[in-house]
Amino acid sequence: MTNFEENIEVQGARVHNLKNIDVTIPREKLVVITGLSGSGKSSLAFDTIYAEGQRRYIETFSAYARQFLGGLERPDVDKIDGLSPVIAIEQKTTSKSPRSTVGTITEIYDFLRLLYARASDAYSFNTGDKMVSYNDEQIKDLIISDFNGKRINILAPVVRSRKGHYRELFEQIAKQGFVKVRTDGEIVDLKKGMKLDRYKNHDIEIVIDRLKIDDSTENDKRLSESINTAMYHGDDVLLVIDQDTQEARYFSRNLMCPSSGISYPNPEPNNFSFNSPKGACSNCNGIGDLYQVNESKIVPDDSLSIKNGALAPQGPEKKSWIFKQLEIIAQRYNFKLTDPYKSIPEEAKQVILYGGNEKFTVDSKTLGITREYKIDFEGIANFIESQYENADSKSLKRWAKEYMDKVECPVCEGTRLRKESLYFKINGENIAQLANKDIVDLSEWFNTLSTHLTDKQLKIGEEIIKEIKARLQFLLDVGLNYLSLNRSSKSLSGGEAQRIRLATQIGSQLVGVLYILDEPSIGLHQRDNEKLINSLISLRDIGNSVIVVEHDKDMIERADHVIDIGPRAGKYGGEIISQGTPKELLKEHTLTAEYLNGTREIEIPKKRREGNGHFIELKGCTGNNLKNVSVKFPLGKMIGVTGVSGSGKSTLINETLYPILNAYYFNGVKKPMPYKSIKGLEHIDKVIDINQSPIGRTPRSNPATYTGTFGEIRSLFAKIPEAMIRGYKPGRFSFNVAGGRCETCKGGGLRVIEMNFLPDVYVECETCQGKRFNRETLEIRYKGKSISDVLNMTINEGVDFFENIPKIHRKLKTIQDVGLGYITLGQQSTTLSGGEAQRIKLATELSKRDTGNTFYILDEPTTGLHFEDIRVLMIVLNKLADKGNTVLIIEHNLDVIKTVDHIIDIGYEGGKGGGEVITHGTPEHVAKHKKSYTAKFLKKELNL
């Protein structure tokens, strides 16, 4: 047996489809596990090695803590030796909370907050002057030197620019033994029952002492006591007034503006956090934007009358309390509900939208009496706002959102922080300005920072700045130079989120850890791939073991050791078909080796499609980093949109083009990014977006339910004679409704054990053993199989099993065609990779009858795919394009790019350096471009 210290030994692994395999993985090396999608790579890396590492970690907890964690099942493996602590960096997208940003995930923002709390300069938001703070001794020395020989008053400010009569305050001051106060700049004696005008703003200071400054010791002691008393009553601020010139000067223990007297509390790190009430803008609660009612959405057509439905939320007139109120408002403001909305008086419009509360009388000439009416109306806009903020039901909130726009918070202007926090600056920049910079600009700013700081600031900030610089460098190393710290984490792609976590891990500089990564190269342009591989090599070099599940050619070639799992997917996989160095792998006769050594390849089409001659032309796109981009999409072709990460591909396609098309054909509500015009929409008749978002967020969702196959299968089971005798309907075979399901786990097959301080754990239900249904339901069999057996079939088995049922067979066949024959019908959606979920969506769309005029948008469909799977996928997509449909693919994979008909390349760089269309045309035309990064790699691929 090999030395325990040098290798991780896995013996007898049988998780999922692994066939009792033994594998030796060298430690402190970069090891790549590759193979077809679904061959068992993740089962070995995550469900065996990581799961066992996690279980051993939990074993170290006390028995008390473990009782809350339930049983973390031992993975189905005989023995694993040589395992060090394991950290998995998966593709699961990061937190969906609007409060989570790149800065908070990487902890760079936490260091920035610390730096600003300890080494920044404060400025007044009134005058822009630098704030000052003194201790009591310094204040005394300043008063003695500046007012020597002068008569002064020492005052304690208690009220600043606030309304009120302050009678109780004056009584309280008198009780404390003071006889004079200064109100609004005038010193007066305190009298009994004294009060001010309650509707005006007032400044009130207590007169603590009046004295002449000289050098006597007695005077010195009296001054110290007065300063102390003034500080106590004035909340650490005092005011000194020269009796002759009336010149006023403020002193404070806190930060304070010397001329206007406003003071800030001493800064703490949470004063700069938008997740803390001390730092967050009070208007938007630290989110940076809010929803505001849009009047033009409430009244989309002001030529209509209220009776005919001018008010969109109310619709045409019906018998309701609201319309009775509207009639009363019409009487009060002399208009009729049949008048066009635009002719209604402005005052009446204000009441209709924002409410009113008044009584009025109307003389009835015919009856000779006076009638009294009362308007008590909340206002339609106010009602919508209150529903959005307070309604419990999601559908009501969604209804209210239809009449609202997402706008930048007018108070903090999107910075998320309160005003005071933005006036603490380092080298002239506040913390929000730093968070808005691209990582590459921020890194440059920090590199030159030390020349702009004072010696004191340098001494305080030295360690913090060193830590920030190191973390920024790690982000640059994984190719994320175009992100900014305030970028919301929910807008990150799976690959970006994973690389951020990788950068955070490199930043923590742990040693002796086993890192397991799941396809970190997703969404990375070939140019940035090099940086990523170097980052992983640096993780290895400091003494860690790195296991990467990956299909990328460059990554496989740079690995120290490659494990190829196969030979096919699903139950036909799960074996180690070759392992060794990349050079040894090339000599094997496996699918992976054949694609790497050039025996097999994805062929370049002999001839590119001509298209149907029509275009969709999009002009003047300026969303995010797009620089007034105008672009033509030729229809009837396969189009590839390429460019380095962060160049603006997703902004152009997913945020601008797709919302426009979706709104035009299906009344979609998502607002497109700004653009000037679009032409050619009449040439297509529907748009389908197939992205990588999960097909379901709960274990109840699975491929059978998502594609609609399960409904057909349930109907089939309900028609079996035995089921008809028992009176079972299709609902009996659903695991989502009571009746046929197992009631212990409510048809989930799993029970959730809630953890208070760890993620929830799922354990198999002990009543039904994970079968999801009760005994009676399982007794109904079709061709000898129960409904539970059918859910456990792979798609390949299902295609044969349901051969004679066309409706079911057609849907399963399309899933098989996109290369997913190995997944089971009832596999939980949460266990599908991003690439698998995307192909199930693709299969669902393909099983529908296409029109030959459909516009398909796919975002990186090759995620998680082996070379062979890409070949199968391209056959499916080519079939779509051959029927006359337009297929648009956002992609970095050169095997896909070289086979499309038309490329639109965006660049040149990511972030601010991107946002332009560099070149467009056939792959051969694009490859000749001198400056495009895509062209450089495409040239090699096309052998030009």
Disulfide bonds with the S-S distance in Angstrom:
none
